[in-house]
Amino acid sequence: MPNPFVHVELSSADLPASKAFYGALFDWQLRDVPLPNGGTYTLIDTGEGRGGGMLVSPVPNTPSIWLPYVAVPDLTASLAQAEALGASLVVPKTEVLGMGWLGIFRDPTGALLGLWQAKS
């Protein structure tokens, strides 16, 4: 399948509460990883299938939201194509801990979607 969903991420208004709830509900194994900015990213190990992550919402006073990510071979080209089709860029191409790059856009209907390009 071209461009599969590869990751899902929770931007949480209350990260400790989210970790307690989802850890108990689904028996996920959660592991905190320090971020370069001093924050924490919580990796979700589901045991099988796609995993994900959780972090404190980067936008204060916003509700928690789950965001899926789609794999792309060329993040720069995919973000440019999304913009040409009417999307607005929310997060530009950003390197993630030496693993790859992400970008986030808002589609013409208002939905957010993340794109992911893994380092090869």
Backbone atoms as SQL, in Angstrom:
CREATE TABLE atoms (id INTEGER PRIMARY KEY, chain TEXT, resi INTEGER, resn TEXT, atom TEXT, x REAL, y REAL, z REAL);
INSERT INTO atoms VALUES
  (1, 'A', 1, 'MET', 'N', 0.858, -1.178, 0.000),
  (2, 'A', 1, 'MET', 'CA', 0.000, 0.000, 0.000),
  (3, 'A', 1, 'MET', 'C', 0.899, 1.233, 0.000),
  (4, 'A', 2, 'PRO', 'N', 0.703, 2.136, -0.930),
  (5, 'A', 2, 'PRO', 'CA', 1.493, 3.353, -0.930),
  (6, 'A', 2, 'PRO', 'C', 1.071, 4.281, 0.209),
  (7, 'A', 3, 'ASN', 'N', 2.046, 4.929, 0.804),
  (8, 'A', 3, 'ASN', 'CA', 1.821, 5.913, 1.852),
  (9, 'A', 3, 'ASN', 'C', 0.913, 5.412, 2.976),
  (10, 'A', 4, 'PRO', 'N', 1.356, 4.393, 3.722),
  (11, 'A', 4, 'PRO', 'CA', 0.544, 3.875, 4.826),
  (12, 'A', 4, 'PRO', 'C', 0.609, 4.789, 6.049),
  (13, 'A', 5, 'PHE', 'N', -0.384, 4.659, 6.920),
  (14, 'A', 5, 'PHE', 'CA', -0.306, 5.279, 8.234),
  (15, 'A', 5, 'PHE', 'C', 0.781, 4.541, 9.013),
  (16, 'A', 6, 'VAL', 'N', 1.680, 5.285, 9.672),
  (17, 'A', 6, 'VAL', 'CA', 2.808, 4.651, 10.341),
  (18, 'A', 6, 'VAL', 'C', 2.943, 4.988, 11.823),
  (19, 'A', 7, 'HIS', 'N', 2.208, 5.966, 12.302),
  (20, 'A', 7, 'HIS', 'CA', 2.381, 6.413, 13.686),
  (21, 'A', 7, 'HIS', 'C', 1.138, 7.202, 14.078),
  (22, 'A', 8, 'VAL', 'N', 0.809, 7.178, 15.351),
  (23, 'A', 8, 'VAL', 'CA', -0.274, 8.014, 15.854),
  (24, 'A', 8, 'VAL', 'C', 0.218, 8.652, 17.142),
  (25, 'A', 9, 'GLU', 'N', -0.143, 9.917, 17.332),
  (26, 'A', 9, 'GLU', 'CA', 0.431, 10.685, 18.435),
  (27, 'A', 9, 'GLU', 'C', -0.659, 11.466, 19.163),
  (28, 'A', 10, 'LEU', 'N', -0.589, 11.434, 20.482),
  (29, 'A', 10, 'LEU', 'CA', -1.526, 12.187, 21.298),
  (30, 'A', 10, 'LEU', 'C', -0.850, 13.442, 21.820),
  (31, 'A', 11, 'SER', 'N', -1.372, 14.607, 21.446),
  (32, 'A', 11, 'SER', 'CA', -0.979, 15.875, 22.072),
  (33, 'A', 11, 'SER', 'C', -1.977, 16.075, 23.197),
  (34, 'A', 12, 'SER', 'N', -1.477, 15.980, 24.424),
  (35, 'A', 12, 'SER', 'CA', -2.360, 15.930, 25.584),
  (36, 'A', 12, 'SER', 'C', -2.336, 17.214, 26.401),
  (37, 'A', 13, 'ALA', 'N', -3.513, 17.627, 26.839),
  (38, 'A', 13, 'ALA', 'CA', -3.624, 18.762, 27.758),
  (39, 'A', 13, 'ALA', 'C', -3.200, 18.367, 29.166),
  (40, 'A', 14, 'ASP', 'N', -3.186, 17.054, 29.463),
  (41, 'A', 14, 'ASP', 'CA', -2.776, 16.545, 30.775),
  (42, 'A', 14, 'ASP', 'C', -2.078, 15.204, 30.549),
  (43, 'A', 15, 'LEU', 'N', -0.787, 15.257, 30.287),
  (44, 'A', 15, 'LEU', 'CA', -0.051, 14.048, 29.926),
  (45, 'A', 15, 'LEU', 'C', -0.079, 12.970, 31.015),
  (46, 'A', 16, 'PRO', 'N', 0.136, 13.290, 32.285),
  (47, 'A', 16, 'PRO', 'CA', 0.060, 12.226, 33.296),
  (48, 'A', 16, 'PRO', 'C', -1.311, 11.524, 33.319),
  (49, 'A', 17, 'ALA', 'N', -2.374, 12.281, 33.170),
  (50, 'A', 17, 'ALA', 'CA', -3.709, 11.668, 33.151),
  (51, 'A', 17, 'ALA', 'C', -3.896, 10.796, 31.908),
  (52, 'A', 18, 'SER', 'N', -3.394, 11.257, 30.750),
  (53, 'A', 18, 'SER', 'CA', -3.502, 10.465, 29.523),
  (54, 'A', 18, 'SER', 'C', -2.726, 9.167, 29.646),
  (55, 'A', 19, 'LYS', 'N', -1.513, 9.243, 30.191),
  (56, 'A', 19, 'LYS', 'CA', -0.698, 8.045, 30.362),
  (57, 'A', 19, 'LYS', 'C', -1.384, 7.056, 31.294),
  (58, 'A', 20, 'ALA', 'N', -1.940, 7.526, 32.387),
  (59, 'A', 20, 'ALA', 'CA', -2.629, 6.642, 33.331),
  (60, 'A', 20, 'ALA', 'C', -3.848, 5.993, 32.678),
  (61, 'A', 21, 'PHE', 'N', -4.644, 6.780, 31.965),
  (62, 'A', 21, 'PHE', 'CA', -5.864, 6.274, 31.346),
  (63, 'A', 21, 'PHE', 'C', -5.561, 5.233, 30.268),
  (64, 'A', 22, 'TYR', 'N', -4.738, 5.591, 29.284),
  (65, 'A', 22, 'TYR', 'CA', -4.489, 4.679, 28.167),
  (66, 'A', 22, 'TYR', 'C', -3.632, 3.484, 28.570),
  (67, 'A', 23, 'GLY', 'N', -2.715, 3.695, 29.500),
  (68, 'A', 23, 'GLY', 'CA', -1.927, 2.569, 29.998),
  (69, 'A', 23, 'GLY', 'C', -2.812, 1.528, 30.662),
  (70, 'A', 24, 'ALA', 'N', -3.778, 1.981, 31.459),
  (71, 'A', 24, 'ALA', 'CA', -4.702, 1.068, 32.134),
  (72, 'A', 24, 'ALA', 'C', -5.725, 0.467, 31.174),
  (73, 'A', 25, 'LEU', 'N', -6.232, 1.272, 30.263),
  (74, 'A', 25, 'LEU', 'CA', -7.268, 0.804, 29.343),
  (75, 'A', 25, 'LEU', 'C', -6.754, -0.274, 28.399),
  (76, 'A', 26, 'PHE', 'N', -5.581, -0.054, 27.819),
  (77, 'A', 26, 'PHE', 'CA', -5.077, -0.951, 26.775),
  (78, 'A', 26, 'PHE', 'C', -3.857, -1.770, 27.194),
  (79, 'A', 27, 'ASP', 'N', -3.358, -1.600, 28.414),
  (80, 'A', 27, 'ASP', 'CA', -2.173, -2.306, 28.876),
  (81, 'A', 27, 'ASP', 'C', -0.959, -2.001, 27.998),
  (82, 'A', 28, 'TRP', 'N', -0.900, -0.767, 27.478),
  (83, 'A', 28, 'TRP', 'CA', 0.249, -0.345, 26.681),
  (84, 'A', 28, 'TRP', 'C', 1.462, -0.192, 27.584),
  (85, 'A', 29, 'GLN', 'N', 2.627, -0.467, 27.051),
  (86, 'A', 29, 'GLN', 'CA', 3.881, -0.196, 27.737),
  (87, 'A', 29, 'GLN', 'C', 4.326, 1.199, 27.312),
  (88, 'A', 30, 'LEU', 'N', 4.525, 2.080, 28.276),
  (89, 'A', 30, 'LEU', 'CA', 4.863, 3.472, 27.999),
  (90, 'A', 30, 'LEU', 'C', 6.290, 3.739, 28.474),
  (91, 'A', 31, 'ARG', 'N', 7.063, 4.413, 27.608),
  (92, 'A', 31, 'ARG', 'CA', 8.462, 4.706, 27.944),
  (93, 'A', 31, 'ARG', 'C', 8.751, 6.163, 27.618),
  (94, 'A', 32, 'ASP', 'N', 9.200, 6.904, 28.627),
  (95, 'A', 32, 'ASP', 'CA', 9.520, 8.316, 28.446),
  (96, 'A', 32, 'ASP', 'C', 10.917, 8.482, 27.851),
  (97, 'A', 33, 'VAL', 'N', 11.012, 9.389, 26.865),
  (98, 'A', 33, 'VAL', 'CA', 12.272, 9.715, 26.213),
  (99, 'A', 33, 'VAL', 'C', 12.469, 11.223, 26.344),
  (100, 'A', 34, 'PRO', 'N', 13.638, 11.665, 26.841),
  (101, 'A', 34, 'PRO', 'CA', 13.860, 13.107, 26.961),
  (102, 'A', 34, 'PRO', 'C', 13.982, 13.764, 25.590),
  (103, 'A', 35, 'LEU', 'N', 13.416, 14.952, 25.471),
  (104, 'A', 35, 'LEU', 'CA', 13.511, 15.741, 24.250),
  (105, 'A', 35, 'LEU', 'C', 14.612, 16.787, 24.401),
  (106, 'A', 36, 'PRO', 'N', 15.205, 17.211, 23.285),
  (107, 'A', 36, 'PRO', 'CA', 16.281, 18.204, 23.351),
  (108, 'A', 36, 'PRO', 'C', 15.856, 19.520, 24.026),
  (109, 'A', 37, 'ASN', 'N', 14.571, 19.872, 23.936),
  (110, 'A', 37, 'ASN', 'CA', 14.093, 21.130, 24.528),
  (111, 'A', 37, 'ASN', 'C', 13.811, 21.014, 26.025),
  (112, 'A', 38, 'GLY', 'N', 14.093, 19.841, 26.601),
  (113, 'A', 38, 'GLY', 'CA', 13.858, 19.639, 28.027),
  (114, 'A', 38, 'GLY', 'C', 12.547, 18.940, 28.334),
  (115, 'A', 39, 'GLY', 'N', 11.688, 18.764, 27.348),
  (116, 'A', 39, 'GLY', 'CA', 10.419, 18.075, 27.555),
  (117, 'A', 39, 'GLY', 'C', 10.593, 16.569, 27.497),
  (118, 'A', 40, 'THR', 'N', 9.481, 15.873, 27.493),
  (119, 'A', 40, 'THR', 'CA', 9.472, 14.412, 27.450),
  (120, 'A', 40, 'THR', 'C', 8.523, 13.944, 26.365),
  (121, 'A', 41, 'TYR', 'N', 8.916, 12.913, 25.653),
  (122, 'A', 41, 'TYR', 'CA', 8.056, 12.243, 24.689),
  (123, 'A', 41, 'TYR', 'C', 7.839, 10.835, 25.208),
  (124, 'A', 42, 'THR', 'N', 6.597, 10.402, 25.276),
  (125, 'A', 42, 'THR', 'CA', 6.272, 9.073, 25.766),
  (126, 'A', 42, 'THR', 'C', 6.000, 8.155, 24.583),
  (127, 'A', 43, 'LEU', 'N', 6.845, 7.139, 24.411),
  (128, 'A', 43, 'LEU', 'CA', 6.652, 6.157, 23.348),
  (129, 'A', 43, 'LEU', 'C', 5.616, 5.129, 23.798),
  (130, 'A', 44, 'ILE', 'N', 4.753, 4.731, 22.870),
  (131, 'A', 44, 'ILE', 'CA', 3.723, 3.726, 23.137),
  (132, 'A', 44, 'ILE', 'C', 4.124, 2.432, 22.439),
  (133, 'A', 45, 'ASP', 'N', 4.296, 1.377, 23.219),
  (134, 'A', 45, 'ASP', 'CA', 4.555, 0.047, 22.670),
  (135, 'A', 45, 'ASP', 'C', 3.275, -0.755, 22.847),
  (136, 'A', 46, 'THR', 'N', 2.622, -1.056, 21.737),
  (137, 'A', 46, 'THR', 'CA', 1.348, -1.768, 21.785),
  (138, 'A', 46, 'THR', 'C', 1.522, -3.279, 21.810),
  (139, 'A', 47, 'GLY', 'N', 2.759, -3.750, 21.627),
  (140, 'A', 47, 'GLY', 'CA', 3.005, -5.188, 21.587),
  (141, 'A', 47, 'GLY', 'C', 2.901, -5.753, 20.188),
  (142, 'A', 48, 'GLU', 'N', 1.979, -5.243, 19.395),
  (143, 'A', 48, 'GLU', 'CA', 1.835, -5.632, 17.989),
  (144, 'A', 48, 'GLU', 'C', 1.150, -4.497, 17.258),
  (145, 'A', 49, 'GLY', 'N', 1.301, -4.472, 15.956),
  (146, 'A', 49, 'GLY', 'CA', 0.726, -3.374, 15.179),
  (147, 'A', 49, 'GLY', 'C', 1.531, -2.096, 15.356),
  (148, 'A', 50, 'ARG', 'N', 1.005, -1.017, 14.877),
  (149, 'A', 50, 'ARG', 'CA', 1.681, 0.273, 14.957),
  (150, 'A', 50, 'ARG', 'C', 1.635, 0.820, 16.367),
  (151, 'A', 51, 'GLY', 'N', 2.709, 1.439, 16.765),
  (152, 'A', 51, 'GLY', 'CA', 2.766, 2.108, 18.051),
  (153, 'A', 51, 'GLY', 'C', 2.509, 3.593, 17.857),
  (154, 'A', 52, 'GLY', 'N', 2.926, 4.348, 18.816),
  (155, 'A', 52, 'GLY', 'CA', 2.712, 5.782, 18.735),
  (156, 'A', 52, 'GLY', 'C', 3.448, 6.490, 19.835),
  (157, 'A', 53, 'GLY', 'N', 2.932, 7.664, 20.168),
  (158, 'A', 53, 'GLY', 'CA', 3.549, 8.454, 21.208),
  (159, 'A', 53, 'GLY', 'C', 2.594, 9.452, 21.816),
  (160, 'A', 54, 'MET', 'N', 3.039, 10.047, 22.920),
  (161, 'A', 54, 'MET', 'CA', 2.262, 11.074, 23.615),
  (162, 'A', 54, 'MET', 'C', 3.212, 12.192, 24.033),
  (163, 'A', 55, 'LEU', 'N', 2.700, 13.404, 24.036),
  (164, 'A', 55, 'LEU', 'CA', 3.460, 14.539, 24.522),
  (165, 'A', 55, 'LEU', 'C', 2.517, 15.597, 25.042),
  (166, 'A', 56, 'VAL', 'N', 3.061, 16.518, 25.818),
  (167, 'A', 56, 'VAL', 'CA', 2.264, 17.654, 26.279),
  (168, 'A', 56, 'VAL', 'C', 1.924, 18.494, 25.054),
  (169, 'A', 57, 'SER', 'N', 0.683, 18.892, 24.934),
  (170, 'A', 57, 'SER', 'CA', 0.259, 19.702, 23.797),
  (171, 'A', 57, 'SER', 'C', 1.143, 20.935, 23.679),
  (172, 'A', 58, 'PRO', 'N', 1.700, 21.168, 22.486),
  (173, 'A', 58, 'PRO', 'CA', 2.560, 22.340, 22.312),
  (174, 'A', 58, 'PRO', 'C', 1.792, 23.660, 22.283),
  (175, 'A', 59, 'VAL', 'N', 0.475, 23.584, 22.188),
  (176, 'A', 59, 'VAL', 'CA', -0.355, 24.793, 22.165),
  (177, 'A', 59, 'VAL', 'C', -1.149, 24.850, 23.468),
  (178, 'A', 60, 'PRO', 'N', -0.819, 25.789, 24.360),
  (179, 'A', 60, 'PRO', 'CA', -1.516, 25.868, 25.648),
  (180, 'A', 60, 'PRO', 'C', -3.026, 26.081, 25.492),
  (181, 'A', 61, 'ASN', 'N', -3.771, 25.571, 26.460),
  (182, 'A', 61, 'ASN', 'CA', -5.225, 25.747, 26.527),
  (183, 'A', 61, 'ASN', 'C', -5.963, 25.196, 25.315),
  (184, 'A', 62, 'THR', 'N', -5.456, 24.093, 24.770),
  (185, 'A', 62, 'THR', 'CA', -6.159, 23.424, 23.670),
  (186, 'A', 62, 'THR', 'C', -6.559, 22.027, 24.132),
  (187, 'A', 63, 'PRO', 'N', -7.608, 21.488, 23.557),
  (188, 'A', 63, 'PRO', 'CA', -8.010, 20.133, 23.956),
  (189, 'A', 63, 'PRO', 'C', -7.011, 19.101, 23.449),
  (190, 'A', 64, 'SER', 'N', -7.012, 17.957, 24.090),
  (191, 'A', 64, 'SER', 'CA', -6.173, 16.848, 23.634),
  (192, 'A', 64, 'SER', 'C', -6.668, 16.366, 22.279),
  (193, 'A', 65, 'ILE', 'N', -5.730, 15.905, 21.449),
  (194, 'A', 65, 'ILE', 'CA', -6.093, 15.437, 20.110),
  (195, 'A', 65, 'ILE', 'C', -5.126, 14.355, 19.659),
  (196, 'A', 66, 'TRP', 'N', -5.675, 13.308, 19.012),
  (197, 'A', 66, 'TRP', 'CA', -4.853, 12.275, 18.382),
  (198, 'A', 66, 'TRP', 'C', -4.549, 12.710, 16.959),
  (199, 'A', 67, 'LEU', 'N', -3.294, 12.514, 16.517),
  (200, 'A', 67, 'LEU', 'CA', -2.869, 12.896, 15.168),
  (201, 'A', 67, 'LEU', 'C', -2.177, 11.713, 14.499),
  (202, 'A', 68, 'PRO', 'N', -2.707, 11.238, 13.364),
  (203, 'A', 68, 'PRO', 'CA', -2.033, 10.162, 12.641),
  (204, 'A', 68, 'PRO', 'C', -0.945, 10.730, 11.721),
  (205, 'A', 69, 'TYR', 'N', 0.039, 9.882, 11.417),
  (206, 'A', 69, 'TYR', 'CA', 1.121, 10.229, 10.495),
  (207, 'A', 69, 'TYR', 'C', 1.134, 9.242, 9.339),
  (208, 'A', 70, 'VAL', 'N', 1.400, 9.743, 8.135),
  (209, 'A', 70, 'VAL', 'CA', 1.480, 8.944, 6.922),
  (210, 'A', 70, 'VAL', 'C', 2.930, 8.970, 6.429),
  (211, 'A', 71, 'ALA', 'N', 3.460, 7.814, 6.015),
  (212, 'A', 71, 'ALA', 'CA', 4.817, 7.730, 5.490),
  (213, 'A', 71, 'ALA', 'C', 4.880, 8.294, 4.077),
  (214, 'A', 72, 'VAL', 'N', 5.916, 9.086, 3.814),
  (215, 'A', 72, 'VAL', 'CA', 6.162, 9.628, 2.475),
  (216, 'A', 72, 'VAL', 'C', 7.648, 9.473, 2.159),
  (217, 'A', 73, 'PRO', 'N', 7.990, 9.298, 0.870),
  (218, 'A', 73, 'PRO', 'CA', 9.401, 9.144, 0.512),
  (219, 'A', 73, 'PRO', 'C', 10.164, 10.478, 0.472),
  (220, 'A', 74, 'ASP', 'N', 9.447, 11.581, 0.239),
  (221, 'A', 74, 'ASP', 'CA', 10.084, 12.894, 0.132),
  (222, 'A', 74, 'ASP', 'C', 9.186, 13.914, 0.831),
  (223, 'A', 75, 'LEU', 'N', 9.511, 14.212, 2.079),
  (224, 'A', 75, 'LEU', 'CA', 8.667, 15.094, 2.888),
  (225, 'A', 75, 'LEU', 'C', 8.549, 16.484, 2.287),
  (226, 'A', 76, 'THR', 'N', 9.651, 17.031, 1.811),
  (227, 'A', 76, 'THR', 'CA', 9.628, 18.385, 1.225),
  (228, 'A', 76, 'THR', 'C', 8.654, 18.442, 0.055),
  (229, 'A', 77, 'ALA', 'N', 8.729, 17.469, -0.842),
  (230, 'A', 77, 'ALA', 'CA', 7.844, 17.447, -2.012),
  (231, 'A', 77, 'ALA', 'C', 6.388, 17.220, -1.604),
  (232, 'A', 78, 'SER', 'N', 6.159, 16.342, -0.623),
  (233, 'A', 78, 'SER', 'CA', 4.788, 16.059, -0.196),
  (234, 'A', 78, 'SER', 'C', 4.144, 17.265, 0.478),
  (235, 'A', 79, 'LEU', 'N', 4.900, 17.986, 1.306),
  (236, 'A', 79, 'LEU', 'CA', 4.358, 19.199, 1.929),
  (237, 'A', 79, 'LEU', 'C', 4.061, 20.264, 0.875),
  (238, 'A', 80, 'ALA', 'N', 4.935, 20.397, -0.110),
  (239, 'A', 80, 'ALA', 'CA', 4.704, 21.364, -1.188),
  (240, 'A', 80, 'ALA', 'C', 3.461, 20.988, -1.987),
  (241, 'A', 81, 'GLN', 'N', 3.282, 19.703, -2.254),
  (242, 'A', 81, 'GLN', 'CA', 2.100, 19.254, -2.997),
  (243, 'A', 81, 'GLN', 'C', 0.827, 19.505, -2.196),
  (244, 'A', 82, 'ALA', 'N', 0.877, 19.230, -0.887),
  (245, 'A', 82, 'ALA', 'CA', -0.288, 19.487, -0.036),
  (246, 'A', 82, 'ALA', 'C', -0.657, 20.972, -0.072),
  (247, 'A', 83, 'GLU', 'N', 0.346, 21.845, 0.025),
  (248, 'A', 83, 'GLU', 'CA', 0.075, 23.286, -0.040),
  (249, 'A', 83, 'GLU', 'C', -0.500, 23.678, -1.395),
  (250, 'A', 84, 'ALA', 'N', 0.021, 23.115, -2.467),
  (251, 'A', 84, 'ALA', 'CA', -0.486, 23.419, -3.807),
  (252, 'A', 84, 'ALA', 'C', -1.943, 22.984, -3.958),
  (253, 'A', 85, 'LEU', 'N', -2.339, 21.968, -3.203),
  (254, 'A', 85, 'LEU', 'CA', -3.718, 21.475, -3.255),
  (255, 'A', 85, 'LEU', 'C', -4.640, 22.194, -2.271),
  (256, 'A', 86, 'GLY', 'N', -4.106, 23.196, -1.557),
  (257, 'A', 86, 'GLY', 'CA', -4.948, 24.005, -0.686),
  (258, 'A', 86, 'GLY', 'C', -4.725, 23.831, 0.800),
  (259, 'A', 87, 'ALA', 'N', -3.760, 22.991, 1.198),
  (260, 'A', 87, 'ALA', 'CA', -3.471, 22.804, 2.621),
  (261, 'A', 87, 'ALA', 'C', -2.634, 23.968, 3.151),
  (262, 'A', 88, 'SER', 'N', -2.674, 24.160, 4.465),
  (263, 'A', 88, 'SER', 'CA', -1.800, 25.149, 5.094),
  (264, 'A', 88, 'SER', 'C', -0.833, 24.423, 6.022),
  (265, 'A', 89, 'LEU', 'N', 0.410, 24.848, 5.991),
  (266, 'A', 89, 'LEU', 'CA', 1.461, 24.225, 6.782),
  (267, 'A', 89, 'LEU', 'C', 1.311, 24.636, 8.245),
  (268, 'A', 90, 'VAL', 'N', 1.296, 23.655, 9.139),
  (269, 'A', 90, 'VAL', 'CA', 1.199, 23.898, 10.577),
  (270, 'A', 90, 'VAL', 'C', 2.573, 23.736, 11.228),
  (271, 'A', 91, 'VAL', 'N', 3.282, 22.658, 10.875),
  (272, 'A', 91, 'VAL', 'CA', 4.643, 22.419, 11.349),
  (273, 'A', 91, 'VAL', 'C', 5.494, 22.119, 10.116),
  (274, 'A', 92, 'PRO', 'N', 6.509, 22.933, 9.862),
  (275, 'A', 92, 'PRO', 'CA', 7.366, 22.677, 8.703),
  (276, 'A', 92, 'PRO', 'C', 8.237, 21.447, 8.930),
  (277, 'A', 93, 'LYS', 'N', 8.957, 21.054, 7.914),
  (278, 'A', 93, 'LYS', 'CA', 9.857, 19.905, 8.009),
  (279, 'A', 93, 'LYS', 'C', 10.760, 20.074, 9.231),
  (280, 'A', 94, 'THR', 'N', 10.692, 19.080, 10.125),
  (281, 'A', 94, 'THR', 'CA', 11.414, 19.131, 11.389),
  (282, 'A', 94, 'THR', 'C', 12.094, 17.793, 11.628),
  (283, 'A', 95, 'GLU', 'N', 13.390, 17.813, 11.942),
  (284, 'A', 95, 'GLU', 'CA', 14.095, 16.562, 12.237),
  (285, 'A', 95, 'GLU', 'C', 13.704, 16.061, 13.621),
  (286, 'A', 96, 'VAL', 'N', 13.579, 14.733, 13.746),
  (287, 'A', 96, 'VAL', 'CA', 13.164, 14.115, 14.999),
  (288, 'A', 96, 'VAL', 'C', 14.247, 13.153, 15.483),
  (289, 'A', 97, 'LEU', 'N', 15.007, 13.587, 16.478),
  (290, 'A', 97, 'LEU', 'CA', 15.976, 12.755, 17.189),
  (291, 'A', 97, 'LEU', 'C', 16.802, 11.842, 16.289),
  (292, 'A', 98, 'GLY', 'N', 17.180, 12.331, 15.112),
  (293, 'A', 98, 'GLY', 'CA', 18.011, 11.551, 14.205),
  (294, 'A', 98, 'GLY', 'C', 17.325, 10.382, 13.533),
  (295, 'A', 99, 'MET', 'N', 15.988, 10.243, 13.720),
  (296, 'A', 99, 'MET', 'CA', 15.253, 9.110, 13.153),
  (297, 'A', 99, 'MET', 'C', 14.612, 9.441, 11.807),
  (298, 'A', 100, 'GLY', 'N', 14.357, 10.713, 11.558),
  (299, 'A', 100, 'GLY', 'CA', 13.684, 11.121, 10.338),
  (300, 'A', 100, 'GLY', 'C', 13.141, 12.528, 10.492),
  (301, 'A', 101, 'TRP', 'N', 12.143, 12.852, 9.672),
  (302, 'A', 101, 'TRP', 'CA', 11.563, 14.192, 9.664),
  (303, 'A', 101, 'TRP', 'C', 10.042, 14.104, 9.663),
  (304, 'A', 102, 'LEU', 'N', 9.422, 15.087, 10.313),
  (305, 'A', 102, 'LEU', 'CA', 7.963, 15.175, 10.281),
  (306, 'A', 102, 'LEU', 'C', 7.556, 16.552, 9.784),
  (307, 'A', 103, 'GLY', 'N', 6.338, 16.621, 9.328),
  (308, 'A', 103, 'GLY', 'CA', 5.684, 17.865, 8.952),
  (309, 'A', 103, 'GLY', 'C', 4.200, 17.676, 9.191),
  (310, 'A', 104, 'ILE', 'N', 3.502, 18.761, 9.522),
  (311, 'A', 104, 'ILE', 'CA', 2.063, 18.674, 9.789),
  (312, 'A', 104, 'ILE', 'C', 1.362, 19.763, 8.989),
  (313, 'A', 105, 'PHE', 'N', 0.243, 19.387, 8.359),
  (314, 'A', 105, 'PHE', 'CA', -0.550, 20.376, 7.627),
  (315, 'A', 105, 'PHE', 'C', -2.014, 20.280, 8.017),
  (316, 'A', 106, 'ARG', 'N', -2.746, 21.344, 7.684),
  (317, 'A', 106, 'ARG', 'CA', -4.202, 21.389, 7.850),
  (318, 'A', 106, 'ARG', 'C', -4.785, 21.333, 6.447),
  (319, 'A', 107, 'ASP', 'N', -5.635, 20.339, 6.179),
  (320, 'A', 107, 'ASP', 'CA', -6.202, 20.202, 4.835),
  (321, 'A', 107, 'ASP', 'C', -7.273, 21.269, 4.601),
  (322, 'A', 108, 'PRO', 'N', -7.767, 21.397, 3.375),
  (323, 'A', 108, 'PRO', 'CA', -8.755, 22.445, 3.083),
  (324, 'A', 108, 'PRO', 'C', -10.050, 22.350, 3.897),
  (325, 'A', 109, 'THR', 'N', -10.327, 21.185, 4.510),
  (326, 'A', 109, 'THR', 'CA', -11.536, 21.057, 5.330),
  (327, 'A', 109, 'THR', 'C', -11.260, 21.336, 6.804),
  (328, 'A', 110, 'GLY', 'N', -9.983, 21.541, 7.170),
  (329, 'A', 110, 'GLY', 'CA', -9.622, 21.853, 8.546),
  (330, 'A', 110, 'GLY', 'C', -8.995, 20.702, 9.314),
  (331, 'A', 111, 'ALA', 'N', -8.933, 19.518, 8.726),
  (332, 'A', 111, 'ALA', 'CA', -8.350, 18.358, 9.413),
  (333, 'A', 111, 'ALA', 'C', -6.824, 18.432, 9.401),
  (334, 'A', 112, 'LEU', 'N', -6.218, 18.004, 10.520),
  (335, 'A', 112, 'LEU', 'CA', -4.764, 17.951, 10.608),
  (336, 'A', 112, 'LEU', 'C', -4.269, 16.566, 10.210),
  (337, 'A', 113, 'LEU', 'N', -3.095, 16.521, 9.568),
  (338, 'A', 113, 'LEU', 'CA', -2.457, 15.260, 9.230),
  (339, 'A', 113, 'LEU', 'C', -0.954, 15.457, 9.309),
  (340, 'A', 114, 'GLY', 'N', -0.262, 14.468, 9.884),
  (341, 'A', 114, 'GLY', 'CA', 1.184, 14.479, 9.934),
  (342, 'A', 114, 'GLY', 'C', 1.764, 13.628, 8.820),
  (343, 'A', 115, 'LEU', 'N', 2.919, 14.053, 8.331),
  (344, 'A', 115, 'LEU', 'CA', 3.673, 13.266, 7.355),
  (345, 'A', 115, 'LEU', 'C', 5.002, 12.892, 7.981),
  (346, 'A', 116, 'TRP', 'N', 5.522, 11.713, 7.626),
  (347, 'A', 116, 'TRP', 'CA', 6.763, 11.210, 8.196),
  (348, 'A', 116, 'TRP', 'C', 7.675, 10.672, 7.102),
  (349, 'A', 117, 'GLN', 'N', 8.929, 11.127, 7.107),
  (350, 'A', 117, 'GLN', 'CA', 9.947, 10.571, 6.218),
  (351, 'A', 117, 'GLN', 'C', 11.044, 10.009, 7.105),
  (352, 'A', 118, 'ALA', 'N', 11.188, 8.687, 7.094),
  (353, 'A', 118, 'ALA', 'CA', 12.227, 8.030, 7.897),
  (354, 'A', 118, 'ALA', 'C', 13.580, 8.232, 7.252),
  (355, 'A', 119, 'LYS', 'N', 14.628, 8.306, 8.093),
  (356, 'A', 119, 'LYS', 'CA', 15.983, 8.321, 7.563),
  (357, 'A', 119, 'LYS', 'C', 16.265, 6.943, 6.995),
  (358, 'A', 120, 'SER', 'N', 16.926, 6.917, 5.853),
  (359, 'A', 120, 'SER', 'CA', 17.210, 5.604, 5.260),
  (360, 'A', 120, 'SER', 'C', 18.543, 5.079, 5.710);
